[in-house]
């Protein structure tokens, strides 16, 4: 049945083109990215001289091809802004690292093409299509709906064990977690994403998006069901994924996003944005050993504490090796993460965090580019959007997606998941930054009612933050 997986991967290109024929381009983009991430097989085709063909590269290449074919004018109308620079630098870093490590320009160009497919295109599509409040709301709803579609599959695997990928595509993907965790009943689901940690992170994103749509009344019902009831089901599914980090992040995100209404300050969100920066800085300078975090996790679960200890130990070894080439790292050297020195006979070390991989492969320059590319969007939204508007139904999806980005960056401290959905969100949130210019003149606008407004009326409500408190926010 391996042929079915190969067929699905190659057939995704014409299927995405068909989506662009049948749907408006923006909705086709949402369906293509979410569908590819949720259902394509975990197959990697390695071809000489070009990036591997995977579910990520197949999806991003297919979407970019369809955009050029059906919506080329939109591409030509795109104007880059200064906050796009970090993502551009992150894409260029692999080329510079390869050249400086004497691996040649061809190797550098190949790795840069891989970065464009995995990172650049999702971000660019997000910047291209989600340029107004209505578009961002559609993206948030799409993410919520995707979680509802995936929840039954997760529950089936929680009860029956992770078998769907094997049953449908005929093989198990490497790295799939088959055990249970946290002492809860059932198994840890993998579905078609292929790793329990990635599934939990995806369900976290869907749950948090739905929670904020419900909390702010930006969406009241779906398919005739109250949104609050559906969110509760997603929350339970995320808990049953049995990933401690995702569970903690989900509730931390909920606390951070709801705190401004009670405290009249968004300082908790700012602390959440600063947390990855503080962690990476203190770990790289070896001023933080992780003992405090270990003590806290040990109180919750001894097995999780042992896993965290293993990660911290490996991280410390890699940091020592990475700092031998601090500026642009080791490039594509396949042994960079396995060596404690330039001696190829040195002890192998396993690492998990995306940030430490960025440091090893791209050095401090690459790490800075990656960090700013993911944290600048939520920081600019935090900086420019008044707290009073965070629960306004029109602006709530922007805030919710911004907090999702922060949660993804925090997760990247311990896991290395290239999540193209998060990059799509990064582009979308950055597209909102010009609309959040402080000091805009007040604009008269009706109370936002997504349940009543038709698309044309919604599109007419292109809003900049008004200088007065919106009536819909008043308690």
C-alpha positions in Angstrom: 0.0 0.0 0.0 3.0 2.3 -0.1 1.8 3.2 -3.7 -1.3 4.8 -2.1 0.9 7.1 0.0 3.0 8.0 -3.1 -0.1 8.7 -5.1 -1.6 10.9 -2.4 1.5 13.0 -2.1 1.8 13.5 -5.9 -2.0 13.9 -6.4 -2.1 16.8 -3.9 -0.8 19.2 -6.6 -3.8 18.8 -8.9 -6.2 18.5 -6.0 -5.0 21.9 -4.7 -5.5 23.4 -8.2 -9.0 22.0 -8.1 -9.6 23.7 -4.8 -8.7 27.0 -6.3 -11.1 26.4 -9.2 -14.0 25.5 -6.9 -13.4 27.9 -4.0 -12.5 31.6 -3.5 -8.6 31.8 -3.3 -8.5 32.6 0.4 -10.6 29.6 1.4 -8.7 27.4 -1.0 -5.5 28.4 0.8 -7.0 27.5 4.2 -8.3 24.2 2.9 -5.1 23.3 1.2 -2.8 24.0 4.1 -5.0 22.4 6.8 -5.9 19.4 4.6 -2.3 18.7 3.7 -1.1 19.0 7.2 -3.9 16.8 8.6 -4.2 14.0 6.0 -1.2 13.6 3.7 1.1 10.6 4.4 4.3 10.8 6.3 6.3 9.9 3.2 9.7 11.4 2.4 11.0 11.1 -1.2 14.7 11.8 -1.3 15.9 13.0 -4.7 19.4 14.0 -5.6 20.1 17.7 -5.6 16.7 19.0 -4.6 14.9 19.2 -1.3 13.0 16.1 -0.1 9.4 15.8 -1.2 7.2 15.7 1.9 3.7 16.6 2.9 5.0 20.1 3.7 6.9 20.7 0.5 4.1 19.2 -1.6 1.5 21.4 0.0 3.5 24.6 -0.1 4.7 24.1 -3.7 1.1 23.2 -4.9 -0.4 26.3 -3.2 2.3 28.6 -4.7 1.7 27.1 -8.1 -2.0 27.6 -7.8 -1.7 31.1 -6.6 0.6 32.0 -9.6 -1.8 30.4 -12.0 -5.1 31.7 -10.7 -4.3 34.8 -8.6 -1.1 36.3 -10.1 -2.2 39.9 -9.8 -2.3 39.5 -6.0 1.4 38.3 -6.0 2.4 41.3 -8.2 0.6 43.7 -5.8 2.5 42.5 -2.7 4.7 45.1 -1.1 7.2 43.8 1.6 7.5 45.7 4.9 10.3 45.9 7.4 8.9 43.2 9.6 9.3 40.7 6.7 13.1 41.0 6.9 13.6 38.4 9.7 11.9 35.7 7.7 13.9 36.6 4.6 17.2 36.4 6.6 16.2 33.0 8.1 15.7 31.7 4.5 19.1 33.1 3.4 21.0 31.8 6.5 21.3 28.2 5.2 23.1 29.4 2.0 25.6 31.5 4.0 26.2 28.7 6.5 26.9 26.2 3.7 29.3 28.5 1.9 31.2 29.5 5.1 31.6 25.8 6.0 33.0 25.0 2.6 30.1 22.8 1.5 29.7 24.8 -1.7 27.1 27.1 -3.3 25.1 24.2 -4.7 24.5 22.7 -1.2 23.6 26.2 0.1 21.2 26.8 -2.8 19.5 23.4 -2.2 19.1 24.1 1.5 17.8 27.6 0.8 15.2 26.2 -1.5 14.2 23.8 1.2 13.8 26.7 3.6 11.7 28.5 1.0 9.3 25.6 0.7 9.1 24.8 4.4 9.2 28.4 5.8 9.0 31.1 3.2 6.0 30.1 1.2 3.6 29.5 4.1 4.6 32.9 5.6 4.3 34.6 2.2 0.9 33.2 1.6 -0.2 34.4 5.0 1.0 37.9 4.2 -0.7 37.7 0.8 -4.2 36.6 1.6 -5.0 37.5 5.2 -4.8 41.3 4.9 -8.0 42.3 6.6 -10.0 41.5 9.8 -12.5 39.3 7.9 -9.8 37.2 6.4 -8.1 36.6 9.7 -11.4 35.6 11.2 -11.9 33.1 8.4 -8.4 31.6 9.2 -9.2 31.3 12.9 -12.5 29.6 12.2 -10.8 27.3 9.7 -8.4 26.3 12.4 -11.2 25.7 14.8 -13.2 23.6 12.3 -10.0 21.6 11.5 -9.7 20.6 15.1 -13.3 19.5 15.2 -12.7 17.3 12.2 -9.6 15.8 13.7 -11.0 15.2 17.2 -12.9 12.0 16.3 -9.8 10.6 14.7 -7.7 11.4 17.8 -10.3 9.9 20.1 -10.4 6.7 18.0 -6.6 6.3 18.3 -6.7 7.1 22.0 -9.1 4.2 22.4 -7.7 1.8 19.8 -4.0 2.7 19.6 -2.2 4.7 16.8 -3.1 2.7 13.7 -4.8 5.0 11.2 -1.7 5.9 9.2 -0.7 2.2 9.0 -4.2 1.1 8.1 -4.8 3.7 5.4 -1.3 4.1 3.9 0.1 0.7 4.7 3.2 1.7 6.8 4.2 3.2 10.1 6.1 6.5 10.0 9.3 6.7 11.9 9.2 8.7 15.1 5.6 7.8 15.9 4.9 7.5 19.6 2.8 4.5 20.5 2.6 4.6 24.2 0.5 6.4 26.7 1.5 9.2 29.0 0.6 11.1 32.2 -1.1 8.0 33.7 -4.3 8.8 31.7 -6.2 5.9 30.1 -5.7 5.2 26.4 -2.9 5.8 23.9 -1.3 8.9 22.7 -2.7 9.7 19.2 -0.6 10.2 16.1 -3.2 10.1 13.3 -1.6 11.3 10.1 0.6 14.0 11.6 2.8 11.2 12.8 4.1 12.3 16.2 2.1 12.6 19.4 3.8 15.9 20.3 2.8 17.4 17.0 -0.7 16.2 17.2 -1.0 17.7 20.7 0.4 21.0 19.5 -2.0 21.1 16.6 -5.0 20.4 18.8 -3.8 23.1 21.2 -3.9 25.6 18.4 -7.4 24.6 17.3 -8.7 24.6 20.9 -7.2 28.0 21.7 -8.5 29.5 18.5 -12.0 28.2 19.2 -11.9 29.2 22.9 -11.1 32.9 22.0 -13.8 32.9 19.3 -16.3 31.7 21.9 -15.1 33.9 24.7 -15.3 37.1 22.6 -18.6 36.1 20.9 -16.9 36.4 17.6 -18.6 33.1 16.8 -21.7 31.9 18.6 -22.7 28.6 16.9 -21.4 26.2 14.3 -23.4 23.5 12.5 -26.3 24.3 14.9 -24.2 23.6 18.0 -23.2 26.2 20.6 -19.5 27.0 20.1 -18.8 26.7 23.8 -19.9 23.0 23.8 -17.6 22.3 20.8 -14.7 24.1 22.5 -15.2 21.9 25.6 -15.0 18.8 23.4 -11.7 20.0 21.8 -10.3 20.9 25.2 -11.0 17.4 26.5 -9.4 15.9 23.3 -6.3 18.0 23.8 -6.0 16.8 27.4 -6.4 13.1 26.3 -3.5 13.6 23.9 -1.4 13.3 27.1 1.4 15.7 26.3 2.2 17.6 29.5 3.9 20.5 27.6 0.9 21.1 25.4 -1.6 20.9 28.3 0.4 23.5 30.3 0.8 25.7 27.2 -2.9 25.6 26.5 -3.9 26.7 29.9 -1.2 29.3 30.0 -2.4 30.7 26.7 -6.0 30.9 28.0 -4.8 32.7 31.2 -2.7 35.2 29.2 -5.3 36.0 26.6 -8.1 36.5 29.2 -6.1 38.4 31.8 -6.2 41.9 30.2 -10.0 42.3 30.7 -9.6 41.7 34.5 -6.2 43.4 35.0 -6.6 46.2 32.4 -3.0 45.4 31.3 -1.5 43.0 28.9 1.7 42.5 30.9 1.1 38.7 31.1 1.1 38.4 27.3 4.3 40.4 27.2 5.9 38.1 29.8 4.8 35.2 27.6 6.5 36.8 24.6 9.7 37.4 26.6 9.9 33.9 28.0 11.5 32.3 25.0 14.1 35.1 24.7 14.9 34.8 28.4 15.2 31.0 28.2 17.4 31.0 25.1 19.7 33.7 26.5 20.2 32.1 29.9 20.7 28.7 28.4 23.2 29.9 25.8 25.2 31.8 28.4 24.8 28.8 30.9 23.3 30.9 33.6 20.2 28.7 33.8 20.7 25.0 34.5 17.0 24.0 34.5 16.9 22.8 38.1 13.9 24.9 39.0 11.9 23.7 36.0 12.9 20.1 36.9 11.6 20.5 40.4 8.2 21.8 39.2 7.8 19.0 36.5 8.8 16.4 39.0 5.9 17.3 41.2 3.6 16.7 38.3 5.0 13.6 36.7 8.3 11.7 37.4 8.5 10.3 33.9 8.1 13.7 32.3 10.8 15.0 34.6 13.2 12.3 33.4 12.4 13.3 29.8 13.0 16.9 30.5 16.3 16.1 32.2 17.5 14.2 29.2 16.6 17.1 26.9 18.4 19.7 29.1 21.5 17.5 29.3 21.6 17.1 25.5 20.9 20.8 25.0 23.9 21.7 27.2 26.2 19.5 25.2 25.0 20.9 21.9 25.4 24.5 23.1 29.1 23.9 23.9 29.6 22.5 20.5 27.6 25.2 18.7 29.5 28.0 20.3 32.7 26.9 18.6 31.2 28.4 15.4 28.9 31.0 16.9 28.0 33.3 14.0 26.6 31.0 11.2 26.9 27.6 12.7 27.8 24.3 11.1 25.5 24.6 8.1 24.3 21.3 6.7 27.0 19.2 8.3 25.1 16.0 9.1 27.2 15.4 12.2 26.8 18.9 13.8 24.3 17.8 16.4 26.1 14.6 17.2 29.5 16.1 18.0 30.8 17.8 21.1 33.8 19.0 19.2 35.3 19.0 15.7 36.5 15.5 16.4 34.2 13.2 14.4 34.7 10.4 17.0 33.1 12.5 19.7 30.1 11.2 21.6 26.7 11.5 19.9 24.0 13.7 21.4 20.3 13.8 20.6 18.6 17.2 20.6 14.9 18.1 20.2 14.4 21.9 20.4 14.1 23.9 17.2 16.0 26.8 18.8 19.0 24.6 19.5 18.9 23.2 16.0 18.8 26.7 14.6 21.8 27.7 16.8 23.8 24.7 15.6 23.0 25.0 11.9 22.8 28.7 11.6 24.6 30.1 14.6 23.5 33.1 16.5 22.6 34.9 13.3 20.2 32.2 12.3 18.7 31.9 15.8 18.1 35.7 15.9 16.4 35.6 12.5 14.2 32.6 13.5 13.2 34.1 16.9 12.4 37.6 15.5 10.4 36.1 12.6 8.1 34.3 15.0 7.9 36.8 17.9 7.8 40.1 16.1 4.2 39.6 14.9 2.7 39.0 18.4 4.9 41.7 19.9 3.7 44.3 17.4 0.1 43.4 17.9 0.7 43.6 21.7 2.4 47.0 21.3 -0.1 48.6 18.9 -3.5 47.2 19.8 -5.2 48.8 22.9 -6.2 46.3 25.5 -9.8 47.5 25.3 -10.1 46.0 21.8 -8.8 42.6 22.6 -12.3 41.2 23.2 -14.0 43.2 20.5 -15.3 40.5 18.1 -13.7 42.2 15.1 -10.2 42.2 16.6 -10.3 39.0 18.7 -9.2 36.6 16.0 -6.0 38.7 15.5 -5.2 38.6 19.2 -5.9 34.9 19.4 -3.7 34.0 16.5 -0.9 36.2 17.9 -1.0 34.3 21.2 -0.9 31.0 19.3 2.4 32.1 17.7 3.9 32.7 21.2 2.7 29.2 22.3 4.4 27.7 19.2 7.6 29.5 19.9 7.6 28.3 23.5 7.0 24.8 22.3 9.9 25.1 19.9 12.2 25.5 22.9 11.8 21.7 23.5 10.4 20.3 20.2 11.5 20.7 16.6 8.3 20.8 14.6 8.2 22.8 11.3 4.5 23.6 11.5 3.5 25.3 8.3 0.2 26.3 9.9 2.0 28.4 12.4 4.0 30.1 9.6 0.8 30.8 7.8 -0.5 32.4 11.0 2.8 34.4 11.3 2.2 36.0 7.9 -1.4 36.7 8.7 -0.7 38.4 12.0 2.1 40.5 10.4 -0.4 41.6 7.7 -2.5 43.1 10.5 0.3 45.3 11.9 -0.3 48.2 9.4 -4.0 48.3 10.4 -3.0 48.7 14.1 -1.2 52.1 13.7 -1.7 54.0 17.0 -3.2 57.4 16.8 -5.7 56.8 14.0 -8.7 59.0 13.9 -11.9 57.5 15.2 -14.0 55.8 12.5 -17.7 55.4 13.0 -18.6 51.7 12.6 -21.6 49.5 13.5 -21.3 46.9 16.2 -19.6 43.9 14.7 -22.1 41.0 14.2 -20.6 38.2 12.2 -23.8 36.1 12.5 -25.8 38.8 10.7 -23.4 40.6 8.4 -23.0 39.3 4.9 -19.6 39.1 3.3 -19.9 42.4 1.4 -21.0 44.3 4.5 -18.1 42.7 6.4 -15.6 43.6 3.8 -16.9 47.2 4.0 -16.0 47.3 7.6 -12.2 47.5 7.1 -11.3 48.9 10.4 -8.4 50.5 12.1 -8.5 50.5 15.9 -10.9 53.4 16.8 -9.9 55.9 19.4 -13.0 55.2 21.4 -14.0 52.1 23.3 -16.2 50.0 21.0 -19.8 49.5 22.2 -19.5 45.8 21.7 -16.8 45.7 24.4 -18.9 47.3 27.1 -20.0 45.0 29.9 
